Amino acid sequence: MAECITALEYEGGITAIDSGMVRPQMAACYLLETESTLAVVEAGNNDSADRILQVIASRGRSPQEVSHVIVTHVHLDHAGGAGKLMQLMPNATLVAHPRGARHLIDPSRLEASARAVYGDVQFDRMYGTLIPVAGERVIVMQDGDSLQLGQRRLEFIDTPGHARHHFCIWDEQSRGWFTGDTFGISYRELDTENGPFIFPTTTPIQFDPPALIASMERMMEKDPDNMYLTHFGRVQDVRRLAADMKLSVQQFADLGSRFDADKNREEKIQTEMMDWLTGRARNHGVGCSDTRLRDIFGNDVVLNTQGIEFWLDHGRNK
Ligand SMILES: [Zn+2]
C-alpha cells in the first residue's frame, strides 16, 4: 500500500495517525513512543492496521515492540480493528474498560448492535469481520488505575456520558488526555484564526448529558494542556473548548426535549442541530461553502440525532 498517510507528530512521542475511515482526518489512532516500548491508543477498523504498521516502520520500530493496544470504548470506530491489530502485535496486551472487555473477546453483540445503527451495507463496508481477542490477552482498567509504559505513566478514569463503557487516559508527561469521544469532535478542517471548533458526539445508545458534563469536569481538574481527540487530533485552548462543549451538550439535550412530542421529531432535531452547528461555525470564522459545511457535519448530525432520540425514549428519566 503506497498511499500517503496523514500522521501528525506532536511533542512527547505522540503521533496521530489517520485511521482511514470514511474521509481524511475523520478518525485517529495514536502511537505513543518511549525508548523501551510502544503503545497504540484506538484501533480504528481492520484497514487501519496497515497504516499504523507503516508509521511504526517509518520510526524504525517494530510491531513486536508494542506492549499495549488501548481502546477508549468499544464503539467500532475506536475498537473495530482491535482484533486485527492484536494479531499483528504478538506481544501486546489489549487494555479495555471493564464494561467493554467482554465485547472484544466475543464481538458478536457488538456487531449486531452496530449493524442496527449503521445498516448492513455500511457496516460491511466500514468494518468487515470483527476478529475476537483471546481473553488472556485482555486487561481492564478500573477508575483510577494506572499503567507504566517505559518512563511514561498513564492514568485511567471512568468517563460515562458518551458511553458507559468509556474511559479516558491521562498522560502526565504531556499533560494531556486521550479523550476518545468524551471531549467531543474537532475536525481540523474547521480550524480558523480563532482556533479549533468543537462539538459533542451523542451517538446511540448511552448518551447521558449530566454524566457527560461531569466527566468533562473531572478531566478539567487536571488542568490539561492538551486533548488528544479521536476525531481528530490534538487540540489546545482547552478551557474555551470545555466551555463550548458544556454549552453544546446542554443545547443538544434541550433540543431533544423541545421536540420530544413532535411527530417529525427526527427531522426537527436534525434540522435544528445542523442550523446550530453551521451558525456557530460561521461565528467561529469557518469560511468554506455551505454545501461543504453541511457535508462535514452531515454524518454526525444523523448519528447524534439517533443518540438523542434513544436518550429521550429510554435514558432521560432513569
Ligand atoms: Zn468515535
py3Dmol code that shows the C-alpha trace and the ligand (Angstrom):
import py3Dmol

protein = """\
ATOM      1  CA  MET A   1       0.000   0.000   0.000  1.00  0.00           C
ATOM      2  CA  ALA A   2       1.750   3.139  -1.173  1.00  0.00           C
ATOM      3  CA  GLU A   3      -0.889   5.642  -0.222  1.00  0.00           C
ATOM      4  CA  CYS A   4       0.163   8.729   1.668  1.00  0.00           C
ATOM      5  CA  ILE A   5      -0.917   8.569   5.296  1.00  0.00           C
ATOM      6  CA  THR A   6      -1.572  11.620   7.399  1.00  0.00           C
ATOM      7  CA  ALA A   7       0.436  11.298  10.592  1.00  0.00           C
ATOM      8  CA  LEU A   8       0.521  14.382  12.814  1.00  0.00           C
ATOM      9  CA  GLU A   9       3.516  14.272  15.122  1.00  0.00           C
ATOM     10  CA  TYR A  10       3.299  16.102  18.450  1.00  0.00           C
ATOM     11  CA  GLU A  11       5.840  16.688  21.203  1.00  0.00           C
ATOM     12  CA  GLY A  12       6.468  13.932  23.696  1.00  0.00           C
ATOM     13  CA  GLY A  13       6.450  10.955  21.348  1.00  0.00           C
ATOM     14  CA  ILE A  14       2.784  11.167  20.399  1.00  0.00           C
ATOM     15  CA  THR A  15       1.569  10.779  16.817  1.00  0.00           C
ATOM     16  CA  ALA A  16      -1.998  10.930  15.496  1.00  0.00           C
ATOM     17  CA  ILE A  17      -2.395   8.520  12.596  1.00  0.00           C
ATOM     18  CA  ASP A  18      -5.346   8.916  10.242  1.00  0.00           C
ATOM     19  CA  SER A  19      -7.192   5.617  10.613  1.00  0.00           C
ATOM     20  CA  GLY A  20      -8.516   5.996   7.056  1.00  0.00           C
ATOM     21  CA  MET A  21     -12.190   5.710   7.926  1.00  0.00           C
ATOM     22  CA  VAL A  22     -14.868   7.466   5.843  1.00  0.00           C
ATOM     23  CA  ARG A  23     -12.891  10.576   4.902  1.00  0.00           C
ATOM     24  CA  PRO A  24      -9.448  12.048   5.549  1.00  0.00           C
ATOM     25  CA  GLN A  25      -8.838  13.211   9.129  1.00  0.00           C
ATOM     26  CA  MET A  26     -12.158  11.881  10.430  1.00  0.00           C
ATOM     27  CA  ALA A  27     -10.791   9.358  12.938  1.00  0.00           C
ATOM     28  CA  ALA A  28      -7.376   8.870  14.517  1.00  0.00           C
ATOM     29  CA  CYS A  29      -5.328   6.197  16.190  1.00  0.00           C
ATOM     30  CA  TYR A  30      -2.422   7.342  18.353  1.00  0.00           C
ATOM     31  CA  LEU A  31       1.062   5.932  18.570  1.00  0.00           C
ATOM     32  CA  LEU A  32       2.840   6.532  21.895  1.00  0.00           C
ATOM     33  CA  GLU A  33       6.584   6.054  21.829  1.00  0.00           C
ATOM     34  CA  THR A  34       9.010   5.581  24.661  1.00  0.00           C
ATOM     35  CA  GLU A  35      12.565   4.285  24.391  1.00  0.00           C
ATOM     36  CA  SER A  36      11.677   0.816  25.587  1.00  0.00           C
ATOM     37  CA  THR A  37       8.128   0.356  24.380  1.00  0.00           C
ATOM     38  CA  LEU A  38       5.298   1.420  22.087  1.00  0.00           C
ATOM     39  CA  ALA A  39       1.571   1.670  22.657  1.00  0.00           C
ATOM     40  CA  VAL A  40      -1.377   2.289  20.381  1.00  0.00           C
ATOM     41  CA  VAL A  41      -4.468   4.178  21.565  1.00  0.00           C
ATOM     42  CA  GLU A  42      -7.590   3.434  19.475  1.00  0.00           C
ATOM     43  CA  ALA A  43      -7.649   0.699  16.876  1.00  0.00           C
ATOM     44  CA  GLY A  44      -9.742   2.181  14.044  1.00  0.00           C
ATOM     45  CA  ASN A  45     -11.123  -0.522  11.765  1.00  0.00           C
ATOM     46  CA  ASN A  46      -9.411  -3.541  10.198  1.00  0.00           C
ATOM     47  CA  ASP A  47      -7.942  -1.403   7.403  1.00  0.00           C
ATOM     48  CA  SER A  48      -6.284   0.934   9.918  1.00  0.00           C
ATOM     49  CA  ALA A  49      -3.759  -1.726  10.949  1.00  0.00           C
ATOM     50  CA  ASP A  50      -1.696  -1.288   7.774  1.00  0.00           C
ATOM     51  CA  ARG A  51      -1.467   2.426   8.364  1.00  0.00           C
ATOM     52  CA  ILE A  52      -0.363   2.018  11.973  1.00  0.00           C
ATOM     53  CA  LEU A  53       2.287  -0.529  10.921  1.00  0.00           C
ATOM     54  CA  GLN A  54       3.596   1.827   8.256  1.00  0.00           C
ATOM     55  CA  VAL A  55       4.038   4.644  10.762  1.00  0.00           C
ATOM     56  CA  ILE A  56       5.740   2.271  13.221  1.00  0.00           C
ATOM     57  CA  ALA A  57       8.117   1.158  10.447  1.00  0.00           C
ATOM     58  CA  SER A  58       8.819   4.762   9.446  1.00  0.00           C
ATOM     59  CA  ARG A  59      10.065   5.323  13.016  1.00  0.00           C
ATOM     60  CA  GLY A  60      12.473   2.415  12.685  1.00  0.00           C
ATOM     61  CA  ARG A  61      10.452   0.458  15.247  1.00  0.00           C
ATOM     62  CA  SER A  62       8.653  -2.853  15.032  1.00  0.00           C
ATOM     63  CA  PRO A  63       5.149  -4.139  15.876  1.00  0.00           C
ATOM     64  CA  GLN A  64       6.805  -6.598  18.300  1.00  0.00           C
ATOM     65  CA  GLU A  65       7.661  -3.590  20.479  1.00  0.00           C
ATOM     66  CA  VAL A  66       4.016  -2.694  21.028  1.00  0.00           C
ATOM     67  CA  SER A  67       3.229  -3.641  24.615  1.00  0.00           C
ATOM     68  CA  HIS A  68      -0.316  -2.281  24.773  1.00  0.00           C
ATOM     69  CA  VAL A  69      -3.241  -1.583  22.480  1.00  0.00           C
ATOM     70  CA  ILE A  70      -5.714   0.619  24.342  1.00  0.00           C
ATOM     71  CA  VAL A  71      -9.288   1.357  23.254  1.00  0.00           C
ATOM     72  CA  THR A  72     -11.218   4.151  24.998  1.00  0.00           C
ATOM     73  CA  HIS A  73     -14.560   2.406  24.416  1.00  0.00           C
ATOM     74  CA  VAL A  74     -15.949  -0.324  22.227  1.00  0.00           C
ATOM     75  CA  HIS A  75     -17.728   1.736  19.559  1.00  0.00           C
ATOM     76  CA  LEU A  76     -16.330   0.366  16.355  1.00  0.00           C
ATOM     77  CA  ASP A  77     -14.577   3.450  15.003  1.00  0.00           C
ATOM     78  CA  HIS A  78     -12.397   3.046  18.125  1.00  0.00           C
ATOM     79  CA  ALA A  79     -12.275  -0.712  18.641  1.00  0.00           C
ATOM     80  CA  GLY A  80     -13.349  -2.329  15.353  1.00  0.00           C
ATOM     81  CA  GLY A  81      -9.763  -3.081  14.353  1.00  0.00           C
ATOM     82  CA  ALA A  82      -8.602  -4.271  17.786  1.00  0.00           C
ATOM     83  CA  GLY A  83      -8.620  -7.974  16.910  1.00  0.00           C
ATOM     84  CA  LYS A  84      -6.659  -7.424  13.717  1.00  0.00           C
ATOM     85  CA  LEU A  85      -4.078  -5.247  15.494  1.00  0.00           C
ATOM     86  CA  MET A  86      -3.645  -7.856  18.224  1.00  0.00           C
ATOM     87  CA  GLN A  87      -2.881 -10.472  15.555  1.00  0.00           C
ATOM     88  CA  LEU A  88      -0.171  -8.225  14.131  1.00  0.00           C
ATOM     89  CA  MET A  89       1.272  -7.186  17.516  1.00  0.00           C
ATOM     90  CA  PRO A  90       2.065 -10.514  19.163  1.00  0.00           C
ATOM     91  CA  ASN A  91       3.449  -9.069  22.419  1.00  0.00           C
ATOM     92  CA  ALA A  92       0.633  -6.635  23.031  1.00  0.00           C
ATOM     93  CA  THR A  93      -1.978  -6.684  25.768  1.00  0.00           C
ATOM     94  CA  LEU A  94      -5.360  -5.180  24.936  1.00  0.00           C
ATOM     95  CA  VAL A  95      -6.489  -2.620  27.511  1.00  0.00           C
ATOM     96  CA  ALA A  96     -10.232  -2.036  27.812  1.00  0.00           C
ATOM     97  CA  HIS A  97     -12.933  -0.593  30.037  1.00  0.00           C
ATOM     98  CA  PRO A  98     -14.445  -3.127  32.477  1.00  0.00           C
ATOM     99  CA  ARG A  99     -17.779  -2.866  30.635  1.00  0.00           C
ATOM    100  CA  GLY A 100     -16.156  -3.219  27.209  1.00  0.00           C
ATOM    101  CA  ALA A 101     -13.671  -6.068  27.589  1.00  0.00           C
ATOM    102  CA  ARG A 102     -16.083  -8.982  27.095  1.00  0.00           C
ATOM    103  CA  HIS A 103     -17.315  -7.458  23.818  1.00  0.00           C
ATOM    104  CA  LEU A 104     -13.789  -7.521  22.440  1.00  0.00           C
ATOM    105  CA  ILE A 105     -13.340 -11.139  23.486  1.00  0.00           C
ATOM    106  CA  ASP A 106     -16.682 -12.042  21.882  1.00  0.00           C
ATOM    107  CA  PRO A 107     -17.632  -9.303  19.397  1.00  0.00           C
ATOM    108  CA  SER A 108     -20.940 -10.846  18.284  1.00  0.00           C
ATOM    109  CA  ARG A 109     -23.167  -8.493  20.299  1.00  0.00           C
ATOM    110  CA  LEU A 110     -21.082  -5.518  19.284  1.00  0.00           C
ATOM    111  CA  GLU A 111     -21.513  -6.480  15.655  1.00  0.00           C
ATOM    112  CA  ALA A 112     -25.282  -6.944  15.992  1.00  0.00           C
ATOM    113  CA  SER A 113     -25.791  -3.568  17.648  1.00  0.00           C
ATOM    114  CA  ALA A 114     -23.530  -1.775  15.158  1.00  0.00           C
ATOM    115  CA  ARG A 115     -25.438  -3.355  12.263  1.00  0.00           C
ATOM    116  CA  ALA A 116     -28.616  -1.963  13.836  1.00  0.00           C
ATOM    117  CA  VAL A 117     -27.136   1.554  13.914  1.00  0.00           C
ATOM    118  CA  TYR A 118     -25.340   1.597  10.558  1.00  0.00           C
ATOM    119  CA  GLY A 119     -27.250  -0.956   8.477  1.00  0.00           C
ATOM    120  CA  ASP A 120     -25.641  -3.997   6.844  1.00  0.00           C
ATOM    121  CA  VAL A 121     -24.258  -2.265   3.750  1.00  0.00           C
ATOM    122  CA  GLN A 122     -22.419   0.435   5.632  1.00  0.00           C
ATOM    123  CA  PHE A 123     -21.323  -1.993   8.345  1.00  0.00           C
ATOM    124  CA  ASP A 124     -19.743  -4.383   5.837  1.00  0.00           C
ATOM    125  CA  ARG A 125     -18.004  -1.551   4.051  1.00  0.00           C
ATOM    126  CA  MET A 126     -16.669   0.047   7.226  1.00  0.00           C
ATOM    127  CA  TYR A 127     -15.910  -2.911   9.467  1.00  0.00           C
ATOM    128  CA  GLY A 128     -15.961  -6.222   7.607  1.00  0.00           C
ATOM    129  CA  THR A 129     -15.427  -9.051  10.066  1.00  0.00           C
ATOM    130  CA  LEU A 130     -14.710  -8.327  13.723  1.00  0.00           C
ATOM    131  CA  ILE A 131     -11.874 -10.517  14.992  1.00  0.00           C
ATOM    132  CA  PRO A 132     -12.181 -11.829  18.582  1.00  0.00           C
ATOM    133  CA  VAL A 133      -9.291 -11.350  21.034  1.00  0.00           C
ATOM    134  CA  ALA A 134      -8.223 -14.173  23.362  1.00  0.00           C
ATOM    135  CA  GLY A 135      -9.371 -13.415  26.908  1.00  0.00           C
ATOM    136  CA  GLU A 136      -5.908 -13.926  28.409  1.00  0.00           C
ATOM    137  CA  ARG A 137      -4.590 -11.045  26.269  1.00  0.00           C
ATOM    138  CA  VAL A 138      -7.142  -8.545  27.624  1.00  0.00           C
ATOM    139  CA  ILE A 139      -6.832  -6.493  30.820  1.00  0.00           C
ATOM    140  CA  VAL A 140      -9.270  -3.954  32.226  1.00  0.00           C
ATOM    141  CA  MET A 141      -8.560  -0.598  33.825  1.00  0.00           C
ATOM    142  CA  GLN A 142     -10.830   0.472  36.657  1.00  0.00           C
ATOM    143  CA  ASP A 143     -11.337   4.114  37.570  1.00  0.00           C
ATOM    144  CA  GLY A 144      -8.043   5.420  38.969  1.00  0.00           C
ATOM    145  CA  ASP A 145      -5.873   2.545  37.705  1.00  0.00           C
ATOM    146  CA  SER A 146      -2.567   3.324  36.018  1.00  0.00           C
ATOM    147  CA  LEU A 147      -0.228   1.704  33.573  1.00  0.00           C
ATOM    148  CA  GLN A 148       3.522   2.190  33.190  1.00  0.00           C
ATOM    149  CA  LEU A 149       4.882   2.371  29.629  1.00  0.00           C
ATOM    150  CA  GLY A 150       8.626   2.752  29.979  1.00  0.00           C
ATOM    151  CA  GLN A 151       9.096   6.134  31.658  1.00  0.00           C
ATOM    152  CA  ARG A 152       5.548   7.158  30.791  1.00  0.00           C
ATOM    153  CA  ARG A 153       2.700   6.710  33.267  1.00  0.00           C
ATOM    154  CA  LEU A 154      -0.873   6.555  32.047  1.00  0.00           C
ATOM    155  CA  GLU A 155      -3.832   7.003  34.374  1.00  0.00           C
ATOM    156  CA  PHE A 156      -7.346   5.855  33.543  1.00  0.00           C
ATOM    157  CA  ILE A 157     -10.625   7.389  34.678  1.00  0.00           C
ATOM    158  CA  ASP A 158     -14.138   6.184  34.044  1.00  0.00           C
ATOM    159  CA  THR A 159     -15.902   8.770  31.847  1.00  0.00           C
ATOM    160  CA  PRO A 160     -19.559   7.908  31.196  1.00  0.00           C
ATOM    161  CA  GLY A 161     -21.764  10.275  29.179  1.00  0.00           C
ATOM    162  CA  HIS A 162     -20.934   9.319  25.596  1.00  0.00           C
ATOM    163  CA  ALA A 163     -20.936   5.642  26.532  1.00  0.00           C
ATOM    164  CA  ARG A 164     -20.928   3.775  29.840  1.00  0.00           C
ATOM    165  CA  HIS A 165     -18.026   1.633  28.582  1.00  0.00           C
ATOM    166  CA  HIS A 166     -15.745   4.651  28.122  1.00  0.00           C
ATOM    167  CA  PHE A 167     -12.556   5.626  29.920  1.00  0.00           C
ATOM    168  CA  CYS A 168     -10.164   8.481  29.229  1.00  0.00           C
ATOM    169  CA  ILE A 169      -6.418   8.279  29.635  1.00  0.00           C
ATOM    170  CA  TRP A 170      -4.263  10.891  31.331  1.00  0.00           C
ATOM    171  CA  ASP A 171      -0.686  11.199  30.119  1.00  0.00           C
ATOM    172  CA  GLU A 172       1.210  13.065  32.816  1.00  0.00           C
ATOM    173  CA  GLN A 173       4.252  13.523  30.576  1.00  0.00           C
ATOM    174  CA  SER A 174       2.405  15.670  28.030  1.00  0.00           C
ATOM    175  CA  ARG A 175      -0.265  16.869  30.478  1.00  0.00           C
ATOM    176  CA  GLY A 176      -2.877  15.628  28.070  1.00  0.00           C
ATOM    177  CA  TRP A 177      -5.939  13.424  27.893  1.00  0.00           C
ATOM    178  CA  PHE A 178      -6.676  10.816  25.284  1.00  0.00           C
ATOM    179  CA  THR A 179     -10.337  11.664  25.194  1.00  0.00           C
ATOM    180  CA  GLY A 180     -11.939   9.088  22.910  1.00  0.00           C
ATOM    181  CA  ASP A 181     -15.365  10.671  22.329  1.00  0.00           C
ATOM    182  CA  THR A 182     -15.898  12.189  25.788  1.00  0.00           C
ATOM    183  CA  PHE A 183     -14.478  15.586  24.806  1.00  0.00           C
ATOM    184  CA  GLY A 184     -16.361  15.666  21.503  1.00  0.00           C
ATOM    185  CA  ILE A 185     -15.278  16.131  17.914  1.00  0.00           C
ATOM    186  CA  SER A 186     -12.986  18.777  16.452  1.00  0.00           C
ATOM    187  CA  TYR A 187     -12.177  18.429  12.776  1.00  0.00           C
ATOM    188  CA  ARG A 188      -9.010  20.150  11.664  1.00  0.00           C
ATOM    189  CA  GLU A 189     -10.735  21.432   8.515  1.00  0.00           C
ATOM    190  CA  LEU A 190     -12.826  23.722  10.781  1.00  0.00           C
ATOM    191  CA  ASP A 191      -9.779  25.381  12.376  1.00  0.00           C
ATOM    192  CA  THR A 192      -9.710  29.157  11.966  1.00  0.00           C
ATOM    193  CA  GLU A 193      -7.651  32.010  13.378  1.00  0.00           C
ATOM    194  CA  ASN A 194      -9.925  31.630  16.419  1.00  0.00           C
ATOM    195  CA  GLY A 195      -8.581  28.141  16.988  1.00  0.00           C
ATOM    196  CA  PRO A 196     -10.348  24.786  16.875  1.00  0.00           C
ATOM    197  CA  PHE A 197     -14.132  24.313  16.610  1.00  0.00           C
ATOM    198  CA  ILE A 198     -15.639  21.624  18.832  1.00  0.00           C
ATOM    199  CA  PHE A 199     -18.997  19.869  19.259  1.00  0.00           C
ATOM    200  CA  PRO A 200     -20.307  16.829  21.138  1.00  0.00           C
ATOM    201  CA  THR A 201     -20.870  13.343  19.789  1.00  0.00           C
ATOM    202  CA  THR A 202     -24.070  11.832  21.184  1.00  0.00           C
ATOM    203  CA  THR A 203     -24.199   8.603  19.172  1.00  0.00           C
ATOM    204  CA  PRO A 204     -26.518   5.809  20.404  1.00  0.00           C
ATOM    205  CA  ILE A 205     -27.202   4.290  22.805  1.00  0.00           C
ATOM    206  CA  GLN A 206     -25.834   5.641  26.084  1.00  0.00           C
ATOM    207  CA  PHE A 207     -25.801   9.424  25.686  1.00  0.00           C
ATOM    208  CA  ASP A 208     -26.272  10.862  29.174  1.00  0.00           C
ATOM    209  CA  PRO A 209     -25.916  14.666  29.281  1.00  0.00           C
ATOM    210  CA  PRO A 210     -25.337  15.183  33.046  1.00  0.00           C
ATOM    211  CA  ALA A 211     -22.834  12.299  33.127  1.00  0.00           C
ATOM    212  CA  LEU A 212     -21.020  13.690  30.092  1.00  0.00           C
ATOM    213  CA  ILE A 213     -20.691  17.123  31.674  1.00  0.00           C
ATOM    214  CA  ALA A 214     -19.499  15.573  34.958  1.00  0.00           C
ATOM    215  CA  SER A 215     -16.890  13.500  33.090  1.00  0.00           C
ATOM    216  CA  MET A 216     -15.541  16.587  31.324  1.00  0.00           C
ATOM    217  CA  GLU A 217     -15.374  18.443  34.624  1.00  0.00           C
ATOM    218  CA  ARG A 218     -13.322  15.624  36.110  1.00  0.00           C
ATOM    219  CA  MET A 219     -10.937  15.813  33.180  1.00  0.00           C
ATOM    220  CA  MET A 220     -10.558  19.560  33.620  1.00  0.00           C
ATOM    221  CA  GLU A 221      -9.480  19.044  37.256  1.00  0.00           C
ATOM    222  CA  LYS A 222      -6.068  18.029  35.898  1.00  0.00           C
ATOM    223  CA  ASP A 223      -5.752  21.446  34.253  1.00  0.00           C
ATOM    224  CA  PRO A 224      -4.741  19.793  30.969  1.00  0.00           C
ATOM    225  CA  ASP A 225      -2.608  21.458  28.296  1.00  0.00           C
ATOM    226  CA  ASN A 226      -3.622  19.042  25.549  1.00  0.00           C
ATOM    227  CA  MET A 227      -6.599  16.986  24.486  1.00  0.00           C
ATOM    228  CA  TYR A 228      -5.928  14.173  22.018  1.00  0.00           C
ATOM    229  CA  LEU A 229      -9.262  13.607  20.305  1.00  0.00           C
ATOM    230  CA  THR A 230     -10.044  10.534  18.270  1.00  0.00           C
ATOM    231  CA  HIS A 231     -11.993  12.822  15.922  1.00  0.00           C
ATOM    232  CA  PHE A 232      -9.419  14.337  15.134  1.00  0.00           C
ATOM    233  CA  GLY A 233      -6.018  15.066  16.597  1.00  0.00           C
ATOM    234  CA  ARG A 234      -4.652  17.296  19.327  1.00  0.00           C
ATOM    235  CA  VAL A 235      -6.402  20.448  20.488  1.00  0.00           C
ATOM    236  CA  GLN A 236      -5.180  23.041  22.960  1.00  0.00           C
ATOM    237  CA  ASP A 237      -7.069  26.144  24.210  1.00  0.00           C
ATOM    238  CA  VAL A 238      -8.719  23.535  26.411  1.00  0.00           C
ATOM    239  CA  ARG A 239     -10.662  25.831  28.772  1.00  0.00           C
ATOM    240  CA  ARG A 240     -12.573  27.554  25.987  1.00  0.00           C
ATOM    241  CA  LEU A 241     -13.304  24.211  24.355  1.00  0.00           C
ATOM    242  CA  ALA A 242     -14.596  22.756  27.630  1.00  0.00           C
ATOM    243  CA  ALA A 243     -16.981  25.702  27.971  1.00  0.00           C
ATOM    244  CA  ASP A 244     -18.117  25.274  24.348  1.00  0.00           C
ATOM    245  CA  MET A 245     -18.680  21.569  24.932  1.00  0.00           C
ATOM    246  CA  LYS A 246     -20.777  22.102  28.052  1.00  0.00           C
ATOM    247  CA  LEU A 247     -22.934  24.659  26.285  1.00  0.00           C
ATOM    248  CA  SER A 248     -23.422  22.376  23.275  1.00  0.00           C
ATOM    249  CA  VAL A 249     -24.259  19.274  25.319  1.00  0.00           C
ATOM    250  CA  GLN A 250     -26.913  21.310  27.127  1.00  0.00           C
ATOM    251  CA  GLN A 251     -28.166  22.698  23.811  1.00  0.00           C
ATOM    252  CA  PHE A 252     -28.460  19.206  22.287  1.00  0.00           C
ATOM    253  CA  ALA A 253     -30.322  17.899  25.330  1.00  0.00           C
ATOM    254  CA  ASP A 254     -32.712  20.904  25.264  1.00  0.00           C
ATOM    255  CA  LEU A 255     -33.259  20.415  21.542  1.00  0.00           C
ATOM    256  CA  GLY A 256     -34.299  16.836  22.135  1.00  0.00           C
ATOM    257  CA  SER A 257     -36.663  17.750  24.962  1.00  0.00           C
ATOM    258  CA  ARG A 258     -38.205  20.556  22.917  1.00  0.00           C
ATOM    259  CA  PHE A 259     -39.144  18.277  20.012  1.00  0.00           C
ATOM    260  CA  ASP A 260     -39.814  15.132  22.010  1.00  0.00           C
ATOM    261  CA  ALA A 261     -43.568  15.122  21.330  1.00  0.00           C
ATOM    262  CA  ASP A 262     -43.286  16.378  17.736  1.00  0.00           C
ATOM    263  CA  LYS A 263     -44.468  13.904  15.110  1.00  0.00           C
ATOM    264  CA  ASN A 264     -41.500  14.845  12.929  1.00  0.00           C
ATOM    265  CA  ARG A 265     -39.115  14.637  15.842  1.00  0.00           C
ATOM    266  CA  GLU A 266     -36.119  13.185  13.993  1.00  0.00           C
ATOM    267  CA  GLU A 267     -36.286  15.691  11.151  1.00  0.00           C
ATOM    268  CA  LYS A 268     -36.810  18.627  13.525  1.00  0.00           C
ATOM    269  CA  ILE A 269     -33.846  17.693  15.712  1.00  0.00           C
ATOM    270  CA  GLN A 270     -31.614  17.148  12.681  1.00  0.00           C
ATOM    271  CA  THR A 271     -32.583  20.481  11.117  1.00  0.00           C
ATOM    272  CA  GLU A 272     -32.119  22.449  14.340  1.00  0.00           C
ATOM    273  CA  MET A 273     -28.820  20.750  15.130  1.00  0.00           C
ATOM    274  CA  MET A 274     -27.473  21.443  11.654  1.00  0.00           C
ATOM    275  CA  ASP A 275     -28.547  25.098  11.898  1.00  0.00           C
ATOM    276  CA  TRP A 276     -26.976  25.441  15.356  1.00  0.00           C
ATOM    277  CA  LEU A 277     -23.685  23.862  14.254  1.00  0.00           C
ATOM    278  CA  THR A 278     -23.389  25.781  10.990  1.00  0.00           C
ATOM    279  CA  GLY A 279     -24.319  29.045  12.749  1.00  0.00           C
ATOM    280  CA  ARG A 280     -21.668  28.524  15.395  1.00  0.00           C
ATOM    281  CA  ALA A 281     -19.093  27.507  12.792  1.00  0.00           C
ATOM    282  CA  ARG A 282     -19.765  30.717  10.853  1.00  0.00           C
ATOM    283  CA  ASN A 283     -19.408  32.782  14.044  1.00  0.00           C
ATOM    284  CA  HIS A 284     -16.140  30.980  14.629  1.00  0.00           C
ATOM    285  CA  GLY A 285     -14.937  32.195  11.225  1.00  0.00           C
ATOM    286  CA  VAL A 286     -15.227  28.987   9.200  1.00  0.00           C
ATOM    287  CA  GLY A 287     -15.228  30.145   5.589  1.00  0.00           C
ATOM    288  CA  CYS A 288     -15.968  27.096   3.429  1.00  0.00           C
ATOM    289  CA  SER A 289     -19.135  26.831   1.307  1.00  0.00           C
ATOM    290  CA  ASP A 290     -22.493  25.945   2.865  1.00  0.00           C
ATOM    291  CA  THR A 291     -22.514  22.671   0.950  1.00  0.00           C
ATOM    292  CA  ARG A 292     -19.092  21.727   2.279  1.00  0.00           C
ATOM    293  CA  LEU A 293     -20.000  22.687   5.823  1.00  0.00           C
ATOM    294  CA  ARG A 294     -23.208  20.639   5.742  1.00  0.00           C
ATOM    295  CA  ASP A 295     -21.217  17.772   4.315  1.00  0.00           C
ATOM    296  CA  ILE A 296     -18.721  17.911   7.168  1.00  0.00           C
ATOM    297  CA  PHE A 297     -21.487  17.891   9.810  1.00  0.00           C
ATOM    298  CA  GLY A 298     -23.919  15.614   7.951  1.00  0.00           C
ATOM    299  CA  ASN A 299     -22.920  12.217   9.290  1.00  0.00           C
ATOM    300  CA  ASP A 300     -22.558  13.433  12.863  1.00  0.00           C
ATOM    301  CA  VAL A 301     -25.937  15.184  12.807  1.00  0.00           C
ATOM    302  CA  VAL A 302     -27.636  11.929  11.771  1.00  0.00           C
ATOM    303  CA  LEU A 303     -25.860   9.830  14.421  1.00  0.00           C
ATOM    304  CA  ASN A 304     -26.198  12.491  17.128  1.00  0.00           C
ATOM    305  CA  THR A 305     -29.933  12.717  16.489  1.00  0.00           C
ATOM    306  CA  GLN A 306     -30.282   8.935  16.771  1.00  0.00           C
ATOM    307  CA  GLY A 307     -28.487   9.072  20.112  1.00  0.00           C
ATOM    308  CA  ILE A 308     -30.616  11.938  21.413  1.00  0.00           C
ATOM    309  CA  GLU A 309     -33.813  10.129  20.372  1.00  0.00           C
ATOM    310  CA  PHE A 310     -32.670   6.986  22.153  1.00  0.00           C
ATOM    311  CA  TRP A 311     -31.973   9.058  25.248  1.00  0.00           C
ATOM    312  CA  LEU A 312     -35.443  10.657  25.032  1.00  0.00           C
ATOM    313  CA  ASP A 313     -37.112   7.255  24.779  1.00  0.00           C
ATOM    314  CA  HIS A 314     -35.012   5.225  27.203  1.00  0.00           C
ATOM    315  CA  GLY A 315     -32.473   7.111  29.245  1.00  0.00           C
ATOM    316  CA  ARG A 316     -33.736  10.519  30.223  1.00  0.00           C
ATOM    317  CA  ASN A 317     -35.787   9.738  33.312  1.00  0.00           C
ATOM    318  CA  LYS A 318     -33.786   6.830  34.626  1.00  0.00           C
TER     319      LYS A 318
END
"""
ligand_1 = """\
1
ZN
Zn -15.951 7.781 17.761
"""
view = py3Dmol.view(width=600, height=400)
view.addModel(protein, "pdb")
view.setStyle({"model": 0}, {"cartoon": {"style": "trace"}})
view.addModel(ligand_1, "xyz")
view.setStyle({"model": 1}, {"stick": {}})
view.zoomTo()
view.show()
